[in-house]
Amino acid sequence: MILAIDLGGTEVKLGWADRQGNLYEKTSAGVAFDGYRTPIQQTVLREAERFLAETGKTPEGIAVSACGQVDPAAGIVIGTNGKIPGYEGVNLKALLEKAFGVPAHVLNDADAAVLGECFTGRARGLQDVLMVTLGTGVGGGVITGGRLLSGRRGIAGELGHFTLRADGPACPCGKRGCYESYASTTALVRKCEERSGRSGLNGKIIFSEIEQGNTVFREALTEWIGDIAAGLSGLVHLFNPEMVLIGGGVSRQEELLIRPLREAVLRECMPRFAEGLRIESAELGNDAGMIGAVRFWLDQEKA
């Protein structure tokens, strides 16, 4: 069995996985409980040790999906935009291999998610897939010709950080008008709060109120979908995928989000790019990262 780990900015998820990508005995724990005064990598090691002791199993390997920019060849976190203190520069691969004595492989979480969807999820068997995850920011990954698009340092596919509007708001990455400033769930929340004068909103509240007839939120949603579609149609023209997958909690909103988004993207794409293009919600939810990390581990061990 393979120990699968999904390391995010707020929690770490762990589970056992077989070589077919099935997950068992999943658990999770917080990693920001003291404002990262306990280094995130220390928390991961502690929780992995606890999980192994509680389940009584020994792993043949460790597969990690990790937030941040990850050099997958070295297993090192090489970028975080300063969001997690003490995390940038950490060699997760070396730490885990030293602690547990088995091969470990580490991949960026967005890349792991699209690999997971191609392994056991909605895009199983497809060769050209684009995945965009809408959440606090915008993440993404690209499969082209059956292979993960990785780039020179293994960090290609930062789909949230191309410029959608040059005069747009400043982004933490240092640019202005980045796609995630318009397409993230955070952007929808900001629109709704500004227009309603309310605070403390989230995606769940917004969609619930739209279903109950809130026209202010409905208008904001329509504009937000337009912004998402504007970027997605450009990405479709760049990568010519068979399928575009939408991830994140809001992707469960088929009628309010996925259907109108599908219509908008297909309308904005050049005809030949739209032929046969499928735009769907991701299937694996919070398990996608762990399952994709297992796929990556298997591929690296076979290489």
Residue pairs with C-beta under 8 A, 6 or more apart in sequence:
1 16
1 17
1 18
1 24
1 57
1 59
1 60
2 16
2 17
2 18
2 19
2 59
2 60
2 61
2 62
2 63
2 294
2 297
3 14
3 15
3 16
3 17
3 48
3 51
3 52
3 59
3 61
3 62
3 63
3 100
4 14
4 15
4 16
4 17
4 23
4 63
4 64
4 65
4 290
4 291
4 293
4 294
5 12
5 13
5 14
5 44
5 48
5 62
5 63
5 64
5 65
5 290
5 293
6 12
6 13
6 14
6 64
6 65
6 109
6 112
6 286
6 289
6 290
6 293
7 31
7 40
7 44
7 64
7 65
7 66
7 67
7 92
7 109
8 31
8 67
8 109
9 31
9 32
9 67
9 83
9 84
10 30
10 31
10 32
11 28
11 29
11 30
11 31
11 32
12 28
12 29
12 31
12 43
12 44
12 47
13 26
13 27
13 28
13 286
13 289
13 290
14 26
14 27
14 28
14 29
14 47
14 48
14 51
15 23
15 24
15 25
15 26
15 27
15 287
15 290
16 23
16 24
16 25
16 55
16 57
16 59
17 23
17 24
17 63
17 290
17 291
17 294
18 24
19 294
19 298
20 120
21 116
21 119
21 120
21 291
21 294
21 295
22 120
23 287
23 290
23 291
25 55
26 287
27 51
29 43
29 47
31 40
31 43
31 44
32 40
36 84
36 85
36 86
36 87
39 86
39 87
39 90
40 84
40 86
40 87
40 90
41 87
41 90
41 92
41 95
44 92
45 95
45 96
45 99
48 62
48 96
48 99
48 100
49 99
52 58
52 59
52 100
59 100
59 102
60 102
61 102
61 103
61 104
61 105
61 297
61 301
62 96
62 97
62 100
62 102
62 103
62 104
62 105
62 297
63 104
63 105
63 290
63 293
63 294
63 296
63 297
64 75
64 92
64 93
64 96
64 104
64 105
64 106
64 107
64 293
65 107
65 108
65 109
65 112
65 113
65 289
65 290
65 292
65 293
66 77
66 92
66 106
66 107
66 108
66 109
67 80
67 84
67 108
67 109
68 77
68 78
68 79
68 80
68 83
68 84
68 87
68 88
68 108
69 77
69 78
69 79
69 80
69 108
69 153
69 155
69 158
70 76
70 77
70 78
70 92
70 106
70 107
70 108
70 154
70 155
71 78
71 153
71 154
71 155
72 105
72 106
72 107
72 108
72 111
72 150
72 154
72 296
73 154
74 91
74 93
75 91
75 92
75 93
75 94
75 104
75 105
75 106
76 89
76 90
76 91
76 92
76 93
77 87
77 88
77 89
77 90
77 92
78 88
78 89
78 153
78 155
79 88
79 155
80 87
80 88
81 172
81 173
82 88
83 172
92 104
92 106
93 104
93 105
93 106
96 104
97 103
97 104
103 297
103 300
103 301
105 293
105 296
105 297
105 300
105 301
106 293
107 115
107 292
107 293
107 296
108 141
108 154
108 155
108 157
109 139
109 289
110 131
110 133
110 139
110 140
110 141
110 157
110 159
111 141
111 148
111 150
111 157
111 292
111 296
112 141
112 288
112 289
112 290
112 291
112 292
112 293
112 296
113 131
113 133
113 139
113 141
113 247
113 282
113 284
113 288
113 289
113 292
114 123
114 129
114 130
114 131
114 140
114 141
114 142
114 143
114 148
114 245
114 288
114 292
115 141
115 143
115 148
115 291
115 292
115 293
115 295
115 296
116 284
116 287
116 288
116 289
116 290
116 291
116 292
116 293
116 294
116 295
117 123
117 124
117 129
117 131
117 245
117 282
117 283
117 284
117 288
117 292
118 124
118 125
118 126
118 129
118 143
118 292
118 295
119 291
119 292
119 294
119 295
120 284
120 291
121 282
121 283
121 284
121 288
121 291
122 243
122 245
122 280
122 281
122 282
122 283
122 284
123 129
123 131
123 143
123 243
123 245
126 143
126 242
126 243
127 143
127 144
127 145
127 146
127 242
128 143
128 144
128 145
128 239
128 240
128 241
128 242
128 243
129 142
129 143
129 241
129 242
129 243
129 244
129 245
130 140
130 141
130 142
130 143
130 235
130 236
130 239
130 241
130 243
130 244
130 245
131 140
131 141
131 142
131 244
131 245
131 246
131 247
131 282
132 138
132 139
132 140
132 159
132 183
132 228
132 232
132 235
132 244
132 245
132 246
132 247
133 139
133 140
133 246
133 247
133 248
133 282
134 183
134 184
134 185
134 228
134 246
134 247
134 248
134 250
134 251
135 184
135 185
135 186
135 248
135 249
136 184
136 185
136 186
137 160
137 180
137 184
137 186
138 159
138 160
138 179
138 180
138 183
138 184
139 159
139 160
139 247
140 157
140 158
140 159
140 160
141 148
141 149
141 157
141 159
142 148
142 149
142 156
142 157
142 159
142 239
142 241
143 149
143 241
144 239
144 241
148 296
149 156
149 157
150 156
150 157
151 157
159 179
159 235
160 178
160 179
160 180
160 183
160 184
161 171
161 173
161 175
161 178
161 179
161 180
162 178
162 179
162 231
162 234
163 175
163 176
163 177
163 178
163 179
164 177
164 178
164 179
164 181
164 182
164 183
164 227
164 230
164 231
165 177
165 182
166 176
166 177
167 176
167 177
168 176
168 177
168 178
168 181
168 182
169 176
169 177
169 181
170 176
171 177
171 178
171 180
171 181
179 231
180 186
180 187
181 187
182 224
182 227
182 228
182 230
182 231
183 224
183 227
183 228
183 231
185 202
185 203
185 248
185 249
185 250
187 224
187 227
188 203
188 206
188 220
188 221
188 224
188 250
189 201
189 202
189 203
189 206
191 220
191 223
191 224
192 198
192 201
192 206
192 216
192 217
192 220
193 199
193 201
195 216
195 219
195 220
196 216
196 217
203 249
203 250
204 249
206 217
206 220
206 221
207 250
207 253
207 256
207 257
209 217
210 217
210 218
210 221
210 256
211 256
221 256
221 257
222 260
225 257
225 260
225 261
225 264
226 264
228 261
228 264
229 261
229 264
229 265
229 268
230 268
232 244
232 261
232 265
232 279
233 265
233 268
233 269
235 244
236 244
236 265
236 269
236 273
236 274
236 277
237 269
237 270
237 273
240 273
241 277
242 276
242 277
242 278
243 277
243 278
243 279
243 280
244 265
244 277
244 278
244 279
244 280
245 280
245 281
245 282
246 257
246 258
246 261
246 279
246 280
246 281
246 282
247 281
247 282
247 288
250 257
251 257
251 258
251 281
251 282
252 281
254 281
258 279
258 280
258 281
261 279
262 279
265 277
265 279
266 274
266 277
266 279
269 277
282 288
284 291
